[in-house]
Each structure stands twice: as C-alpha cells, then as structure tokens.
Amino acid sequence: FCSKVVSDSQRKFGHTIKQYSPSGKLIQVLGTAGKAGSSLNPLQFDQPAEVFVDTGGGMYIVDGDGGLNNRLLKLSKGLELVWMHGEKGGGPAQLYIPHSVATDSFGRVWVADRGNKRIQAFDSTSGEWLGSWSSCFTEDAPYSVRVTPGNKFLIVAQLNINRVSILHVPPVGDIRDCRIASMIQLADEIKPHLVDVNEKTGAVYVAEIGAQQAQKYIPYS
C-alpha cells in the first residue's frame, strides 16, 4: 500500500505538506506548522493548496491559496527541488492563486491557475511552459483539475457557477484551444471545490463545500 500526501493550508497551524501511512500514521511533514514563508531550504510554504504525486514519485505542489506565494514546485522522490515557477502575474508561466495540479501520462502538468481564470500546462521533466487555456473559463475560474484514465478528458470544478466541466485532452505537441466535451450542472450553492478521478474505473468524485458532501459519478461504458 502506498502512503498518502496532503496539503494543509490552514493559516494558524498549517502551511505544510504532510505524508501519512495507509493506516493514518503521520510519516513526515514538509514545512513548519504555523510558519508562512517562501524559503526552499528548509521548505516553507504559504497556504499550499494542493499536492499531486505522479507514478514515479515526483511531487507537484501549488503553493499560494491566497497567501503571499504563487508557486508551482516539482520535488523529486527524495524531496529535492527539480524546478519551480514562482512569479506572480498573468503572463506565460506566471501564477495567481494556483489552486490545483495534476499530471497526464504524456508528461504534462496541468495547473488550475484560479486567479487568472485559466489552466496552464508545463513539461513535467523540464518545467517548460507549454501553453494555457482561458476561453473555457470566462464565466468562472477553474478550482480543481484531474485527468481521466487514458488521457481522454480533463475534469474541472468551477465553484461559483456550480459546474463540473469535462474538457478534451489535447494531443501531444499542441495545446490548442480548450474544447468542452460535456458538463455537469449542479444545483445552486453546491459549490464544487475539488475533484478526483479513480485511475482504474474512471469514476469522478466531487467535493462540495456548499452542500458539505461528496458525490460520485460513474462514466458511461
């Protein structure tokens, strides 16, 4: 069984990334609880929004859920910095309130750049900026992003319009414009905040902070 890694963005006691065993035992903590900062040595975060671990053990962290930082970091399996983007702004590779991160099996990193109302894509090995999408998010920013099995779709939560959007994953080498395949329109005040996808079944899980519940959606066969 593999361990679980979670972000803790709580201001007073958080600012950390925590790793737990399958039984719930705390294994290690990155950052100092309650100490907001931007240092890399030792690692110090400021309201990290999410962490995603790829199949090779690489760890991707979006650091800055309303705090001073606006960073995307990749750490190695040994927790050393591989690359980082950390400039606040709306240009290519710049970030403003990055809220979610995921990878596909083509070696691309997808970031829900919430404050800029767009999704950005990066090369997972080099950190090179590959492109961004904003045309699908004119009504509301992306809050959470995940990739379905087989790299077929991106699942994106949009909190303020109570929607889960299903976008086509672009081919390798050309990000192009975003294309909506379908969407799930939820009732008012549901507020979908985070999504996740079962890598084996493709089931989609939606955490809803308005309804204070989680829903599961099963893909058509």
Summary of the structure (lengths in Angstrom):
residues: 221
radius of gyration: 16.4
end to end distance: 28.2
largest distance: 47.8
contacts: 709
relative contact order: 0.09
helix: 4%
strand: 46%
